[in-house]
């Protein structure tokens, strides 16, 4: 019998991009640090374990290295966290049955490698269909644009989501650089996208799917995921 409920005794898998440049210009990017540390802080405070994977494994590139942010600074100066980030598992090697949930952090790098990854598709589908939760924030929902369930439907089809908006992408001047506009593409896949004003927190929970709009939403996504896993 397949497992039909997510056990809080299982860890959450945080998946990070391994892509380090924005388009052809070479401007550096990667995973956005605050979109890892803020949900991580919420889950750890609740006693929920977290493990890390990335598309290529090893140490993924980091963006948003804002050490004025106290949560960022606390983790960045913690050797246990730094070792975990330097030694992420390769997502292809991950057994999804070990996890209660999968969480995709953002950062612009996510737009390039997460949607193209067959491992993202496999792990996300497996966790979700086993009764686990799927969460993502900012550009992290790029992981979901091509994920299909076993019946061939897109995971996001008919579901309510939030993600980095087309307006926010234009505001940062990267709407012509990213390979696609995230919010528009989620809508094309059949999702209903719920935007808030630029740079304000927005978290949407649709059953076991949790998505957040931007870095300001990272804590809220962590809280929603905690609540589902602790229920």
C-alpha positions as CSV (number, residue, x, y, z in Angstrom):
1,X,0.0,0.0,0.0
2,X,1.4,3.5,-0.9
3,X,1.9,5.9,1.9
4,X,-1.1,8.3,1.8
5,X,-0.1,10.8,4.4
6,X,2.9,13.0,5.1
7,X,4.5,12.1,8.4
8,X,6.1,15.0,10.3
9,X,8.8,12.5,11.4
10,X,10.1,12.5,7.8
11,X,12.3,15.5,6.8
12,X,11.5,18.1,4.3
13,X,13.7,18.2,1.1
14,X,14.8,21.7,0.2
15,X,15.8,21.8,-3.5
16,X,18.1,24.6,-4.8
17,X,19.0,25.7,-8.3
18,X,22.5,24.9,-9.6
19,X,22.3,27.6,-12.3
20,X,24.6,30.5,-11.7
21,X,24.1,33.1,-14.5
22,X,21.2,35.2,-15.8
23,X,20.8,34.5,-19.5
24,X,23.7,35.3,-21.9
25,X,24.9,38.4,-20.0
26,X,26.7,36.4,-17.4
27,X,25.3,38.3,-14.4
28,X,25.6,36.0,-11.4
29,X,22.6,34.5,-9.7
30,X,21.7,31.2,-7.9
31,X,19.4,30.4,-5.1
32,X,18.2,33.3,-3.0
33,X,19.5,32.9,0.5
34,X,16.6,34.4,2.4
35,X,14.2,32.1,0.6
36,X,16.1,29.2,2.2
37,X,16.9,30.6,5.7
38,X,13.5,32.0,6.6
39,X,11.5,28.9,5.9
40,X,14.3,26.8,7.4
41,X,14.1,28.9,10.6
42,X,10.3,28.2,10.9
43,X,10.6,24.5,10.3
44,X,13.6,24.0,12.7
45,X,11.8,25.9,15.4
46,X,9.0,23.4,15.0
47,X,11.3,20.4,15.2
48,X,10.9,19.5,11.6
49,X,14.2,18.3,10.0
50,X,15.4,19.6,6.6
51,X,17.8,18.1,4.1
52,X,19.2,19.8,1.0
53,X,19.5,18.8,-2.6
54,X,20.3,20.7,-5.8
55,X,20.1,19.9,-9.5
56,X,23.8,19.1,-9.8
57,X,24.7,18.4,-6.2
58,X,27.5,19.8,-4.3
59,X,27.6,23.6,-3.6
60,X,25.1,25.6,-5.5
61,X,25.6,29.3,-6.3
62,X,24.1,31.7,-3.9
63,X,22.4,35.1,-4.5
64,X,20.8,37.6,-2.2
65,X,23.7,37.3,0.3
66,X,22.2,40.0,2.6
67,X,23.9,39.6,6.0
68,X,22.1,42.6,7.3
69,X,19.2,40.2,7.5
70,X,19.6,38.6,10.9
71,X,18.2,35.2,9.9
72,X,20.6,35.1,6.9
73,X,23.5,36.1,9.1
74,X,22.7,33.5,11.8
75,X,22.7,30.7,9.3
76,X,25.5,31.9,7.1
77,X,27.8,32.0,10.2
78,X,26.7,28.6,11.3
79,X,29.2,25.9,10.1
80,X,26.6,23.1,10.2
81,X,24.4,25.1,7.7
82,X,27.4,25.9,5.5
83,X,28.5,22.3,5.3
84,X,24.9,21.3,4.4
85,X,24.9,23.8,1.6
86,X,28.3,22.8,0.4
87,X,27.4,19.1,0.2
88,X,23.9,19.1,-1.2
89,X,22.7,15.8,-2.7
90,X,22.2,15.5,-6.4
91,X,18.5,15.5,-7.0
92,X,18.8,12.6,-9.4
93,X,20.0,10.5,-6.5
94,X,17.2,11.4,-4.1
95,X,14.7,8.8,-2.9
96,X,11.5,10.9,-2.6
97,X,9.8,8.3,-0.3
98,X,12.0,9.6,2.5
99,X,10.4,13.0,2.6
100,X,7.2,14.5,4.0
101,X,7.5,17.5,1.6
102,X,9.6,19.1,-1.1
103,X,10.3,22.8,-1.1
104,X,11.7,24.8,-4.0
105,X,13.6,27.9,-3.1
106,X,13.8,30.8,-5.6
107,X,16.5,32.9,-7.0
108,X,16.6,33.7,-10.7
109,X,18.7,30.6,-11.4
110,X,15.6,28.5,-10.7
111,X,14.1,29.7,-14.0
112,X,16.7,27.9,-16.1
113,X,17.3,24.5,-14.5
114,X,14.4,23.6,-12.4
115,X,11.8,23.5,-15.2
116,X,14.1,21.3,-17.4
117,X,14.9,18.7,-14.7
118,X,13.4,15.3,-15.0
119,X,14.4,14.7,-11.4
120,X,12.2,17.7,-10.3
121,X,9.3,16.1,-12.2
122,X,10.0,12.7,-10.6
123,X,10.5,13.8,-7.0
124,X,7.6,16.3,-7.0
125,X,5.1,13.9,-8.5
126,X,6.2,11.1,-6.1
127,X,6.0,13.3,-3.0
128,X,2.7,14.8,-3.9
129,X,1.0,11.5,-5.0
130,X,2.2,9.8,-1.8
131,X,0.3,12.4,0.2
132,X,3.1,14.8,0.9
133,X,3.3,18.6,0.5
134,X,4.8,20.6,-2.3
135,X,6.0,24.2,-1.5
136,X,7.8,26.8,-3.5
137,X,8.5,30.6,-3.2
138,X,9.3,33.4,-5.6
139,X,11.0,31.8,-8.6
140,X,10.8,28.4,-7.0
141,X,7.4,27.7,-8.6
142,X,9.4,27.5,-11.9
143,X,10.0,23.9,-10.7
144,X,6.2,23.3,-11.1
145,X,5.5,24.5,-14.6
146,X,6.3,21.2,-16.3
147,X,5.5,18.7,-13.5
148,X,2.8,16.2,-14.5
149,X,0.9,13.8,-12.3
150,X,0.6,10.1,-13.2
151,X,-2.7,10.9,-15.1
152,X,-0.9,13.3,-17.4
153,X,-2.3,16.5,-16.0
154,X,-0.1,19.3,-14.9
155,X,0.2,19.4,-11.1
156,X,-0.8,23.1,-11.1
157,X,-3.8,22.7,-13.4
158,X,-7.0,23.8,-11.6
159,X,-5.0,24.9,-8.6
160,X,-4.5,28.3,-6.9
161,X,-0.9,29.5,-6.9
162,X,1.3,32.5,-6.1
163,X,4.7,33.2,-7.7
164,X,7.0,36.1,-8.7
165,X,4.7,38.3,-10.8
166,X,5.3,39.5,-14.3
167,X,5.2,43.0,-12.8
168,X,8.0,42.2,-10.4
169,X,10.0,40.7,-13.2
170,X,9.7,43.9,-15.2
171,X,10.5,46.0,-12.1
172,X,13.9,44.2,-11.8
173,X,14.5,44.6,-15.5
174,X,14.8,40.9,-16.3
175,X,11.5,40.3,-18.1
176,X,13.5,40.0,-21.4
177,X,16.3,37.9,-19.8
178,X,14.4,35.1,-18.2
179,X,13.4,32.2,-20.5
180,X,9.7,32.7,-19.7
181,X,7.5,34.8,-17.5
182,X,6.7,32.6,-14.5
183,X,3.2,33.8,-13.5
184,X,2.0,33.9,-17.1
185,X,3.3,30.4,-17.7
186,X,1.6,29.0,-14.6
187,X,-1.6,30.4,-15.9
188,X,-1.0,28.8,-19.3
189,X,-0.6,25.4,-17.4
190,X,-4.1,25.9,-16.0
191,X,-3.3,27.4,-12.6
192,X,-5.1,30.4,-11.2
193,X,-2.5,32.9,-10.1
194,X,-3.2,35.3,-7.2
195,X,-0.9,38.3,-7.3
196,X,-0.4,40.9,-4.5
197,X,1.1,44.3,-4.9
198,X,4.8,44.1,-5.9
199,X,7.1,43.2,-3.0
200,X,4.3,42.5,-0.5
201,X,3.8,39.1,1.1
202,X,1.4,36.7,-0.6
203,X,1.1,33.0,0.3
204,X,-1.5,30.7,-1.4
205,X,-2.4,27.3,0.1
206,X,-4.4,24.9,-2.1
207,X,-4.6,21.6,-0.3
208,X,-1.0,20.3,-0.1
209,X,0.3,22.8,-2.6
210,X,1.9,25.9,-1.0
211,X,3.3,28.8,-3.0
212,X,4.5,32.3,-2.2
213,X,5.1,35.3,-4.4
214,X,8.5,36.8,-3.5
215,X,11.2,36.9,-0.9
216,X,8.8,38.8,1.4
217,X,6.6,35.6,1.4
218,X,9.3,33.1,2.4
219,X,8.5,33.1,6.1
220,X,4.8,32.7,5.4
221,X,5.5,29.7,3.1
222,X,7.5,28.1,5.9
223,X,4.7,28.7,8.3
224,X,2.1,27.2,6.0
225,X,4.3,24.2,5.4
226,X,4.9,23.8,9.1
227,X,1.2,23.9,9.8
228,X,0.4,21.2,7.2
229,X,3.1,18.9,8.5
230,X,2.2,19.4,12.1
231,X,-1.6,18.9,11.6
